[in-house]
Amino acid sequence: MNGMTSAHLPPDVLVVGAGVSGLATALRLAEAGQCVTLLDRGPVARESTWAGAGILSLLLPWDYPEAVNALAERGRRLWPEWIERLQALTGLDAEYRVSGMLVADAGRTAQASAWGERYGRRVEPPPEGLGHSAPHLGDGLWLPEVAQVRNPRFARLLESAVRTLGVEIRPETAVTGFDVRQGKLHAVETRAGRLVCGRAVICAGAWSRDLLGPLAFGLDIRPVRGQILLLSGRPGLLPCVVYRGGRYLVPRADGHVLVGSTLEEAGFDKSTTAEAGKSLRAFALETWPALRAAAIERQWAGLRPGSPGNLPVIARHPEVDNLYLNAGHFRYGLTMAPAAAELITALVLGNRPALDPSPYAWPGA
Ligand SMILES: Cc1cc2nc3c(=O)[nH]c(=O)nc-3n(C[C@H](O)[C@H](O)[C@H](O)COP(=O)(O)OP(=O)(O)OC[C@H]3O[C@@H](n4cnc5c(N)ncnc54)[C@H](O)[C@@H]3O)c2cc1C
């Protein structure tokens, strides 16, 4: 069915939400030969996926339980081959690069070493000389394998790959309801009319619970606002990702530096605040004083799909046979994207999953 999507044929699978979760899911399903339609309420990937910092790692991985690490690690292993294949397919560059992450004042160094051994990851003392640039390095750790990607570019690349594989993308098509009868989804109601489909996968990020309404069951996904400040520096001013006390600095290849991020319960309010801007700038200068020379260019906010323990739900609906969910990746939707898409695709197609799906089951099922 690949490449045969037609407005006249119901798709095998309807994917709702065109952020990284929906795009990666649509891509994987199309690669498996499914006829896929992807809907979004707005433009493609303008929500959390656009707003994120693009660090492809858990921030303090040793503080997370096995199920979160399993998905992030699977994602990390899939990313290099995934990005290479997508860049070759589209001719676009998403600025994927392994820049390493310096964890200042890491504290729990014994746990970090145990985590490194458990997952076969390098956890090392910081490279010589970094102490001069980072006065608060403390008992710092160096994770040389951490990669990053530039979100808006990656979203464009993923959209292009999805289109190339024949997925029909319909932006500005909000889903408003579900026609469910006798445990089966018959159609999805949208602002542009009713859409019949074989199966549907909801990837609506922070909006997933509200969108599902009475079908949400025990789903606990809520918006958690994150603000980022963008500084314009020169290339090399900051050599790697730096994490310190809950916040981070991310250098882009062209010298821009992202300073992130806040974690705020503000409902669906995406506005930025002067207070957050001030506190992010103070954090940046304290952590890496050379950034004093970098001008403030922009500030933005996005709504993460927050979930308890940062555990996403990647599962079939407990009562509706042909309805699925891939949402709630919270702080790590980019990191987990290829692994989450791989898992939901296996569940949709009834194939053997690469990961044990049980930790990501629908709560209350
Ligand atoms: C400030 C910030 C920093 C971050 N940093 C990182 C990081 O460094 N590394 C990392 O891995 N992750 C990071 N994240 C998290 C990551 O961005 C998210 O986990 C990820 O983008 C979630 O993707 P998603 O596709 O599930 O949701 P979204 O990107 O939010 O997409 C959901 C889509 O669903 C659509 N939708 C909603 N309702 C409907 C409807 N009724 N009908 C149709 N469509 C609908 C929306 O329009 C939207 O396009 C960060 C997030 C933020 C905000």
The ligand as an SDF file (V2000), in Angstrom:
LIG
                    3D

 53 58  0  0  0  0  0  0  0  0999 V2000
   11.2950   23.5940   26.6170 C   0  0  0  0  0  0  0  0  0  0  0  0
   11.3440   22.1410   26.2320 C   0  0  0  0  0  0  0  0  0  0  0  0
   12.5630   21.4880   26.1710 C   0  0  0  0  0  0  0  0  0  0  0  0
   12.6210   20.1480   25.7950 C   0  0  0  0  0  0  0  0  0  0  0  0
   13.8240   19.5390   25.6340 N   0  0  0  0  0  0  0  0  0  0  0  0
   13.9110   18.2530   25.2290 C   0  0  0  0  0  0  0  0  0  0  0  0
   15.1530   17.6410   24.9820 C   0  0  0  0  0  0  0  0  0  0  0  0
   16.1990   18.2590   25.1120 O   0  0  0  0  0  0  0  0  0  0  0  0
   15.1710   16.3280   24.5880 N   0  0  0  0  0  0  0  0  0  0  0  0
   14.0210   15.6100   24.4140 C   0  0  0  0  0  0  0  0  0  0  0  0
   14.1060   14.4250   24.0670 O   0  0  0  0  0  0  0  0  0  0  0  0
   12.8020   16.1790   24.6180 N   0  0  0  0  0  0  0  0  0  0  0  0
   12.7250   17.4710   25.0200 C   0  0  0  0  0  0  0  0  0  0  0  0
   11.5160   18.0650   25.2530 N   0  0  0  0  0  0  0  0  0  0  0  0
   10.3090   17.2350   25.2120 C   0  0  0  0  0  0  0  0  0  0  0  0
    9.8450   16.9710   23.7990 C   0  0  0  0  0  0  0  0  0  0  0  0
    9.8680   18.1760   23.0710 O   0  0  0  0  0  0  0  0  0  0  0  0
    8.4400   16.3730   23.8350 C   0  0  0  0  0  0  0  0  0  0  0  0
    8.4180   15.2320   24.6800 O   0  0  0  0  0  0  0  0  0  0  0  0
    7.9860   15.9570   22.4480 C   0  0  0  0  0  0  0  0  0  0  0  0
    8.1240   17.0170   21.5380 O   0  0  0  0  0  0  0  0  0  0  0  0
    6.5520   15.4880   22.4600 C   0  0  0  0  0  0  0  0  0  0  0  0
    6.1970   15.2520   21.1330 O   0  0  0  0  0  0  0  0  0  0  0  0
    4.7050   14.9030   20.7640 P   0  0  0  0  0  0  0  0  0  0  0  0
    4.6700   14.6770   19.2960 O   0  0  0  0  0  0  0  0  0  0  0  0
    4.2200   13.8090   21.6450 O   0  0  0  0  0  0  0  0  0  0  0  0
    3.8910   16.2180   21.1740 O   0  0  0  0  0  0  0  0  0  0  0  0
    3.7840   17.6630   20.3930 P   0  0  0  0  0  0  0  0  0  0  0  0
    5.0530   18.0040   19.7150 O   0  0  0  0  0  0  0  0  0  0  0  0
    3.2510   18.6100   21.3880 O   0  0  0  0  0  0  0  0  0  0  0  0
    2.7360   17.3330   19.2830 O   0  0  0  0  0  0  0  0  0  0  0  0
    1.3860   17.0660   19.5690 C   0  0  0  0  0  0  0  0  0  0  0  0
    0.5860   17.4670   18.3420 C   0  0  0  0  0  0  0  0  0  0  0  0
   -0.7760   17.0820   18.5300 O   0  0  0  0  0  0  0  0  0  0  0  0
   -1.5740   18.0650   17.9140 C   0  0  0  0  0  0  0  0  0  0  0  0
   -2.9380   18.0120   18.4210 N   0  0  0  0  0  0  0  0  0  0  0  0
   -3.3700   18.3480   19.6600 C   0  0  0  0  0  0  0  0  0  0  0  0
   -4.7060   18.2110   19.7370 N   0  0  0  0  0  0  0  0  0  0  0  0
   -5.1200   17.7780   18.5220 C   0  0  0  0  0  0  0  0  0  0  0  0
   -6.4150   17.4820   17.9530 C   0  0  0  0  0  0  0  0  0  0  0  0
   -7.5550   17.6070   18.6690 N   0  0  0  0  0  0  0  0  0  0  0  0
   -6.4880   17.0710   16.6570 N   0  0  0  0  0  0  0  0  0  0  0  0
   -5.3530   16.9540   15.9030 C   0  0  0  0  0  0  0  0  0  0  0  0
   -4.1160   17.2420   16.3900 N   0  0  0  0  0  0  0  0  0  0  0  0
   -4.0030   17.6410   17.6760 C   0  0  0  0  0  0  0  0  0  0  0  0
   -0.8560   19.3750   18.2600 C   0  0  0  0  0  0  0  0  0  0  0  0
   -1.2600   20.4250   17.3820 O   0  0  0  0  0  0  0  0  0  0  0  0
    0.5990   18.9840   18.0990 C   0  0  0  0  0  0  0  0  0  0  0  0
    1.1180   19.2690   16.8190 O   0  0  0  0  0  0  0  0  0  0  0  0
   11.4290   19.4220   25.5610 C   0  0  0  0  0  0  0  0  0  0  0  0
   10.1970   20.0870   25.6120 C   0  0  0  0  0  0  0  0  0  0  0  0
   10.1510   21.4400   25.9240 C   0  0  0  0  0  0  0  0  0  0  0  0
    8.8260   22.1580   25.9350 C   0  0  0  0  0  0  0  0  0  0  0  0
  1  2  1  0
  2  3  1  0
  2 52  2  0
  3  4  2  0
  4  5  1  0
  4 50  1  0
  5  6  2  0
  6  7  1  0
  6 13  1  0
  7  8  2  0
  7  9  1  0
  9 10  1  0
 10 11  2  0
 10 12  1  0
 12 13  2  0
 13 14  1  0
 14 15  1  0
 14 50  1  0
 15 16  1  0
 16 17  1  0
 16 18  1  0
 18 19  1  0
 18 20  1  0
 20 21  1  0
 20 22  1  0
 22 23  1  0
 23 24  1  0
 24 25  2  0
 24 26  1  0
 24 27  1  0
 27 28  1  0
 28 29  2  0
 28 30  1  0
 28 31  1  0
 31 32  1  0
 32 33  1  0
 33 34  1  0
 33 48  1  0
 34 35  1  0
 35 36  1  0
 35 46  1  0
 36 37  1  0
 36 45  1  0
 37 38  2  0
 38 39  1  0
 39 40  1  0
 39 45  2  0
 40 41  1  0
 40 42  2  0
 42 43  1  0
 43 44  2  0
 44 45  1  0
 46 47  1  0
 46 48  1  0
 48 49  1  0
 50 51  2  0
 51 52  1  0
 52 53  1  0
M  END
$$$$
